[in-house]
Amino acid sequence: MAQSTMLHVRVDEETKAQASEALAAMGLSLSDAVRILLKRVVNDQAFPLELKVPNAQTREAMEEARKMLQTRSARFKAADALINDIEEASQH
């Protein structure tokens, strides 16, 4: 086995705790997950997840969602309005 080295990664406490819990349920540690990620990068010569820059429509939707979360508002006041909007969009 090759000699190991330390890798220091900064991440917020909440993400670390949530990831640790999820990985523990899979029988893995954070270190195991990082080793798996790095091995995949080496073996595949690629990042193991598809990374994309969102298009203009997606960026607009993301911004709208952020604003809705911040203002605690919704695009539709009632379920009927949502359903009508979906039906109208499907007819185009």
C-alpha positions in Angstrom: 0.0 0.0 0.0 1.3 3.5 -0.9 2.2 5.9 1.9 -0.7 8.1 2.9 -0.7 11.8 3.2 -3.1 14.3 4.9 -5.6 16.3 2.9 -7.3 19.2 4.7 -10.7 20.3 3.4 -12.8 23.2 4.6 -16.5 22.7 4.8 -19.2 24.2 7.1 -20.1 22.3 10.2 -23.7 21.6 9.1 -22.6 20.0 5.8 -19.9 18.0 7.5 -22.4 16.7 10.1 -25.1 15.9 7.6 -22.6 14.2 5.2 -21.1 12.2 8.1 -24.5 10.9 9.1 -25.5 10.0 5.6 -22.2 8.2 4.9 -22.3 6.4 8.3 -25.7 5.0 7.3 -23.8 3.6 4.2 -21.0 2.2 6.4 -18.6 4.9 5.2 -16.6 7.7 6.8 -15.9 11.1 5.3 -12.3 9.9 4.6 -13.7 6.9 2.8 -15.9 9.1 0.7 -13.0 11.4 -0.2 -10.8 8.5 -1.1 -13.5 7.0 -3.3 -14.0 10.4 -5.1 -10.3 10.8 -5.7 -9.9 7.2 -6.9 -12.8 7.7 -9.4 -11.1 10.9 -10.7 -7.8 9.0 -11.2 -9.5 5.9 -12.8 -11.9 7.8 -15.0 -9.8 10.9 -15.6 -12.9 12.9 -15.1 -15.1 14.2 -12.2 -17.6 11.5 -11.4 -20.6 13.9 -11.5 -21.8 15.8 -14.4 -21.2 19.5 -13.9 -23.0 22.0 -16.0 -23.4 25.8 -16.2 -27.1 26.5 -15.9 -28.7 28.0 -19.0 -30.4 31.4 -18.9 -33.9 29.9 -18.2 -32.5 27.8 -15.3 -30.6 30.7 -13.8 -33.8 32.8 -14.0 -35.8 30.0 -12.2 -33.1 29.6 -9.6 -33.1 33.4 -8.9 -36.9 33.4 -8.7 -36.8 30.5 -6.2 -34.2 32.3 -4.1 -36.4 35.4 -3.9 -39.4 33.3 -3.1 -37.5 31.7 -0.2 -36.2 35.0 1.1 -39.7 36.7 1.0 -41.5 33.5 2.0 -43.8 34.0 -1.0 -45.2 31.7 -3.6 -45.8 32.2 -7.3 -49.4 30.9 -7.0 -51.9 31.8 -4.3 -53.9 28.6 -4.7 -53.5 25.1 -6.1 -56.0 25.9 -8.9 -53.9 28.7 -10.2 -50.9 26.3 -10.4 -52.9 23.6 -12.1 -54.3 26.1 -14.6 -50.8 27.4 -15.4 -49.5 23.9 -15.9 -52.4 23.1 -18.2 -51.9 26.3 -20.3 -48.1 25.6 -20.6 -48.8 22.0 -21.8 -51.1 23.3 -24.6 -48.3 25.3 -26.2 
